[in-house]
């Protein structure tokens, strides 16, 4: 079975349509910390993650960043600019070595025409991303820095025995980029959580040992 056939986005294509579409894809490999697309670039491709992890972010002229999303195997990106013919709205960088399928715009639009359900699946995915962004904006506007840090740690954690642990490596700067705060503020919060025994910071993960306090 082809990789495209395993993606919900292309699940309604026939075997023949999949073969035709795959003729227009390129499999590319990228090492860790490689910027694949840059905010403001012109767009002509959709990218599908075969393996690895990536981070979506925006930055300003002074180099400050805010992280919008994390992507992994099965996710895709670059669809917005393909649909509205505008420049890329965000940058995407690999956080570990990745393999990506690159699909050009003309082939994707032809797939839409042949199988409208593909456009429906894409619309559902975009709706989910808009809801997530709405939640992030709400948090930035209504929650204090501690609340945003605590929420981020919980969202990026999974059950590990009797505790929770983050599923991706996180530095204090990574957390700051996600919550829209300074690294110094995040550092103070993390230090107090460690001192209180609420979390343990290990080399590649943060372990949540106890319920995080409601307020800082």
C-alpha positions in Angstrom: 0.0 0.0 0.0 1.3 3.5 -0.9 2.0 6.0 1.8 -0.6 8.4 0.3 -3.3 5.6 0.6 -2.7 5.6 4.4 -3.5 9.3 4.8 -7.1 10.3 5.5 -6.7 13.2 3.1 -6.3 10.8 0.1 -8.4 7.9 1.4 -11.2 8.4 -1.2 -8.8 8.1 -4.2 -8.9 5.0 -6.3 -5.7 2.9 -6.7 -5.3 4.3 -10.2 -5.7 7.9 -9.0 -3.2 7.3 -6.3 -0.7 5.9 -8.8 -1.2 9.0 -11.0 -0.8 11.4 -8.1 2.3 9.6 -6.8 4.0 10.2 -10.1 4.0 13.9 -9.2 5.4 13.5 -5.7 9.0 13.8 -4.7 10.5 12.1 -1.6 13.0 14.4 0.1 15.1 14.0 3.2 16.0 16.8 5.6 18.4 16.8 8.5 17.5 18.2 11.9 17.2 22.0 12.2 16.5 22.6 8.5 14.0 25.3 7.5 11.8 23.8 4.8 9.6 26.7 4.1 10.0 30.4 5.2 7.3 32.9 6.1 6.7 35.2 3.2 8.0 32.7 0.5 6.0 32.1 -2.6 4.3 28.7 -2.6 3.9 25.9 -5.1 3.9 22.7 -3.0 2.1 20.7 -0.3 4.4 18.7 2.1 3.4 15.5 3.8 5.5 14.2 6.7 6.6 10.5 6.2 8.8 10.4 9.3 10.2 12.8 11.8 9.0 15.9 13.6 8.7 19.6 12.7 7.8 22.9 14.3 5.6 25.7 12.7 6.5 29.2 13.9 6.4 32.9 13.1 9.1 35.4 13.8 9.7 39.2 13.6 12.6 41.3 12.3 14.3 41.1 15.7 14.4 37.3 15.6 11.7 36.8 18.3 9.6 33.7 17.6 6.3 32.2 18.6 5.6 28.5 18.0 2.2 27.8 16.4 2.2 24.0 16.1 4.1 20.8 16.2 3.8 18.3 13.3 4.8 14.6 13.0 4.4 11.6 10.7 1.1 11.7 8.8 0.7 15.5 9.2 1.0 17.9 6.2 1.6 21.6 5.8 1.7 24.3 3.1 -1.9 23.9 2.1 -3.0 27.5 3.0 -0.8 29.3 0.5 -1.7 26.8 -2.2 -5.4 27.6 -1.8 -5.4 31.4 -1.7 -2.3 32.0 -3.9 -0.7 34.1 -1.1 2.7 33.9 0.4 3.6 31.4 3.1 2.0 32.5 6.4 4.6 30.8 8.7 7.9 29.0 8.7 8.4 25.3 9.2 11.6 23.8 10.6 12.6 20.2 11.3 13.2 19.3 15.0 14.6 15.9 14.0 15.6 14.3 10.8 12.6 14.1 8.4 11.4 12.5 5.2 8.8 14.5 3.3 6.7 13.9 0.3 6.4 17.0 -1.8 3.3 17.4 -4.0 3.1 20.3 -6.5 0.1 22.6 -6.7 -1.2 21.6 -10.1 -1.4 17.9 -9.1 -3.2 18.7 -5.9 -5.8 20.9 -7.6 -6.4 18.2 -10.2 -7.0 15.7 -7.4 -9.6 18.1 -6.0 -11.4 18.2 -9.3 -11.4 14.4 -9.6 -12.3 13.7 -6.0 -14.0 16.5 -4.2 -13.9 14.6 -0.9 -10.2 15.4 -0.7 -11.1 19.0 -0.4 -13.6 18.1 2.3 -10.9 16.3 4.3 -8.6 19.3 3.9 -11.4 21.6 5.1 -11.9 19.5 8.2 -8.2 19.6 9.0 -8.1 23.4 8.5 -11.1 23.8 10.8 -9.3 21.9 13.5 -6.2 24.1 13.1 -8.4 27.3 13.3 -9.9 26.0 16.5 -6.5 25.4 18.0 -5.3 28.8 17.0 -8.4 30.4 18.5 -7.7 28.6 21.7 -4.1 29.8 21.6 -5.1 33.4 21.1 -7.6 33.1 24.0 -4.9 31.8 26.2 -2.5 34.6 25.3 -5.1 37.2 25.9 -6.8 35.9 29.1 -4.2 33.7 30.9 -1.1 34.8 32.8 2.3 33.5 31.9 2.2 30.8 34.6 -1.2 29.6 33.4 0.1 29.4 29.8 3.3 27.5 30.9 1.3 25.0 32.9 -1.2 24.4 30.1 1.6 24.0 27.6 3.4 21.4 29.8 0.1 19.4 30.2 -0.8 19.5 26.5 2.6 18.2 25.5 2.7 15.4 28.1 1.5 11.8 28.1 1.0 9.3 30.9 4.2 7.6 31.9 3.7 5.2 34.8 2.3 7.2 37.7 3.4 10.5 36.3 3.1 12.6 33.1 6.1 13.4 30.8 6.5 15.7 27.8 6.7 13.8 24.5 9.2 16.2 22.8 12.4 17.8 24.1 11.7 21.3 25.5 14.2 24.0 26.5 13.1 27.0 28.5 13.4 29.0 25.3 11.1 26.5 23.5 8.5 27.0 26.2 8.9 30.8 26.0 8.3 30.7 22.3 5.1 28.8 22.8 3.6 30.9 25.5 4.7 34.4 24.3 6.9 35.3 27.3 10.5 35.9 28.0 12.9 33.1 28.7 13.8 34.7 32.1 10.1 34.6 33.2 9.7 31.0 32.1 13.0 30.2 33.9 11.7 31.6 37.2 8.4 29.6 36.9 10.2 26.4 36.1 12.7 26.8 38.9 9.8 27.3 41.4 8.0 24.2 40.1 11.2 22.2 40.5 11.8 23.5 44.0 8.2 22.7 44.9 8.6 19.1 43.6 5.9 19.5 41.0 8.2 18.8 38.1 11.5 17.2 37.4 13.6 18.4 34.5 15.5 15.6 32.8 17.8 15.7 29.8 15.2 15.2 27.1 11.9 15.6 28.9 10.0 17.3 31.7 8.3 15.0 34.2 5.2 16.2 36.0 5.2 14.6 39.4 2.2 16.1 41.0 -0.9 18.3 40.1 0.4 21.7 39.0 -0.8 24.5 41.3 -3.7 26.5 40.0 -1.9 29.8 40.5 1.6 31.1 40.7 
